[in-house]
Amino acid sequence: FVARVGGSKFMLLVQPDAVPTGSPLMRAVENVLESPVRIQGQEIRMNVDIGCVVVDDPALRPVELLQRAETAVSDARTRSVFLRQKAYVYSDNFFQLQKANSRMNLLVRQAHREKRLFLLFQPVVDLKDESVVGCEALLRMWNNGGRTIEAARFMPAVSRIRYQATLDKWVFSEILRSYKCDNDLRSRMDGEIGRAHV
């Protein structure tokens, strides 16, 4: 059974004894939907994010099933952007995961407010002559205990709370400030601001 549930979202409902569920089913769906198709002589490719819910409780209400599926798709979309994972299987530890996500959401806001964000600058080297041709700025964050948190851990939270524009503004402001104040950094940048990667 296939149904459109809104926008570009579709639901595929299958009997667990009819086909393999979980990861094998998601891989099969992904392979079909991401296969190129030709329309009027032009090759078209699609990207797909897949959330899977395995139902083992016959008393589960349809509305709750849809909520779990929406959560799984949302997590798959975040993981595809930041962790290169395109599929996610809903887990019974969802509430524990939600609590952890909520803590990270709060930590991102606090880190920005309490100035616990920082940039690491690394040179971009031309492999032909090993000359420095620019500089990249990598965003990092300290937690409450002063421990560094890598971007891969907190960027999904940035997406969840729609904080990307705020952090982009902070990153570019900090790059400009560092460029003006740090002579060594300015020489490594070789007169160019470089690229900010978060």
C-alpha positions as CSV (number, residue, x, y, z in Angstrom):
1,F,0.0,0.0,0.0
2,V,1.4,3.4,-1.1
3,A,-0.1,6.7,-0.1
4,R,0.9,10.4,-0.5
5,V,0.8,12.0,3.0
6,G,1.6,15.6,1.9
7,G,4.1,17.6,-0.1
8,S,6.7,15.2,-1.4
9,K,6.2,12.7,1.4
10,F,4.9,9.2,0.7
11,M,4.1,6.3,2.9
12,L,4.8,2.6,2.0
13,L,2.9,0.2,4.2
14,V,4.0,-3.5,4.0
15,Q,3.3,-6.6,5.9
16,P,6.4,-7.7,7.8
17,D,6.0,-11.3,6.7
18,A,5.7,-10.3,3.0
19,V,9.1,-8.6,2.5
20,P,12.2,-8.0,4.6
21,T,11.7,-4.9,6.8
22,G,14.1,-2.4,8.3
23,S,17.4,-1.7,6.6
24,P,17.0,-4.2,3.6
25,L,13.7,-2.7,2.6
26,M,15.0,0.9,3.0
27,R,18.0,0.1,0.8
28,A,15.7,-1.5,-1.9
29,V,13.4,1.6,-1.9
30,E,16.4,4.0,-2.0
31,N,18.0,2.1,-4.9
32,V,14.7,2.3,-6.9
33,L,14.0,6.0,-6.2
34,E,17.5,7.2,-6.7
35,S,18.0,5.4,-10.0
36,P,18.2,7.9,-12.9
37,V,15.3,8.4,-15.2
38,R,15.2,10.1,-18.6
39,I,12.5,12.7,-19.4
40,Q,12.5,14.3,-22.8
41,G,16.1,13.2,-23.3
42,Q,17.3,14.6,-20.0
43,E,18.6,12.5,-17.2
44,I,16.9,13.2,-13.8
45,R,18.1,12.0,-10.4
46,M,16.3,12.3,-7.1
47,N,17.6,12.3,-3.6
48,V,15.5,10.5,-1.0
49,D,15.4,10.4,2.8
50,I,13.7,7.3,4.4
51,G,12.3,6.8,7.8
52,C,11.2,3.3,8.8
53,V,8.8,2.3,11.6
54,V,8.5,-1.4,12.5
55,V,5.2,-2.0,14.2
56,D,5.0,-4.9,16.6
57,D,2.1,-3.6,18.7
58,P,-1.3,-4.3,17.2
59,A,-2.8,-1.6,19.5
60,L,-0.7,1.2,18.0
61,R,-3.0,3.9,16.8
62,P,-2.7,5.1,13.2
63,V,-2.0,8.7,14.4
64,E,0.8,7.5,16.5
65,L,2.2,5.5,13.7
66,L,2.2,8.6,11.5
67,Q,3.9,10.6,14.2
68,R,6.7,8.0,14.5
69,A,7.1,7.8,10.8
70,E,7.4,11.7,10.6
71,T,10.0,11.6,13.4
72,A,12.0,8.9,11.5
73,V,11.9,10.8,8.3
74,S,13.0,14.1,10.0
75,D,15.9,12.3,11.7
76,A,16.9,10.7,8.3
77,R,16.9,14.1,6.6
78,T,19.1,15.6,9.3
79,R,21.5,12.6,9.2
80,S,21.7,12.8,5.4
81,V,22.9,16.4,5.5
82,F,25.4,16.1,8.4
83,L,26.3,12.4,8.7
84,R,25.7,11.2,5.1
85,Q,23.1,8.7,6.4
86,K,20.0,8.7,4.3
87,A,17.8,6.2,6.3
88,Y,16.8,5.9,9.9
89,V,14.8,3.2,11.7
90,Y,12.5,4.5,14.5
91,S,13.6,3.0,17.8
92,D,11.8,2.3,21.1
93,N,14.4,4.5,22.8
94,F,12.9,7.5,21.0
95,F,12.1,9.4,24.1
96,Q,15.7,9.0,25.4
97,L,16.9,10.2,22.0
98,Q,14.5,13.2,22.2
99,K,15.8,14.1,25.6
100,A,19.4,14.0,24.3
101,N,18.4,16.1,21.3
102,S,16.7,18.6,23.6
103,R,19.9,18.9,25.7
104,M,22.0,19.5,22.7
105,N,19.5,22.0,21.4
106,L,19.8,24.0,24.6
107,L,23.6,23.6,24.7
108,V,23.9,25.2,21.3
109,R,21.8,28.2,22.3
110,Q,23.8,28.5,25.6
111,A,27.1,28.2,23.9
112,H,26.3,31.0,21.5
113,R,24.9,33.2,24.3
114,E,27.8,32.5,26.7
115,K,30.5,32.8,24.0
116,R,31.6,29.2,24.1
117,L,31.8,28.9,20.3
118,F,35.2,29.2,18.6
119,L,36.9,28.7,15.3
120,L,39.9,26.6,14.3
121,F,41.8,27.9,11.3
122,Q,43.6,25.4,9.1
123,P,45.6,26.3,6.0
124,V,44.6,25.1,2.5
125,V,47.7,23.8,0.8
126,D,48.3,23.5,-2.9
127,L,49.8,20.0,-3.4
128,K,51.7,21.0,-6.5
129,D,54.1,23.2,-4.7
130,E,53.0,22.9,-1.0
131,S,52.2,26.6,-0.9
132,V,49.4,27.9,1.3
133,V,46.6,29.3,-0.9
134,G,44.0,30.0,1.7
135,C,42.5,29.1,5.0
136,E,39.4,27.3,6.3
137,A,37.6,28.1,9.4
138,L,36.1,25.2,11.3
139,L,33.4,25.8,13.9
140,R,33.7,24.1,17.3
141,M,31.9,24.4,20.6
142,W,32.8,24.0,24.3
143,N,30.3,22.3,26.6
144,N,29.7,23.5,30.2
145,G,32.8,21.6,31.4
146,G,35.1,23.1,28.8
147,R,35.3,20.0,26.6
148,T,35.4,20.5,22.8
149,I,32.4,19.3,20.9
150,E,32.9,18.5,17.2
151,A,30.6,20.0,14.6
152,A,29.2,16.6,13.5
153,R,27.6,16.3,17.0
154,F,26.0,19.7,17.4
155,M,25.2,20.7,13.8
156,P,22.1,18.4,13.7
157,A,20.8,20.5,16.7
158,V,21.5,23.7,14.7
159,S,19.2,22.3,12.0
160,R,16.5,21.3,14.4
161,I,16.3,24.7,16.1
162,R,16.7,26.6,12.8
163,Y,19.9,28.3,14.1
164,Q,21.9,28.1,10.9
165,A,21.5,31.8,9.9
166,T,22.5,32.9,13.4
167,L,25.6,30.8,13.4
168,D,26.5,31.8,9.9
169,K,26.5,35.5,10.9
170,W,28.6,34.7,14.0
171,V,31.1,32.7,11.9
172,F,31.7,35.4,9.3
173,S,31.9,38.1,12.0
174,E,34.5,36.1,13.9
175,I,36.5,35.4,10.7
176,L,36.6,39.1,10.0
177,R,37.6,39.9,13.6
178,S,40.4,37.3,13.5
179,Y,41.6,38.5,10.2
180,K,42.0,42.1,11.5
181,C,43.6,41.1,14.8
182,D,45.9,38.2,13.9
183,N,48.9,39.1,11.6
184,D,50.0,35.5,11.3
185,L,46.5,34.4,10.3
186,R,46.3,37.2,7.8
187,S,49.6,36.2,6.2
188,R,48.3,32.6,5.9
189,M,45.1,33.8,4.3
190,D,47.3,35.5,1.7
191,G,45.0,38.5,1.4
192,E,41.8,36.4,1.2
193,I,39.2,35.7,3.8
194,G,39.0,32.1,2.8
195,R,36.1,29.7,3.3
196,A,34.1,29.1,6.4
197,H,33.2,25.4,6.8
198,V,30.8,24.4,9.5
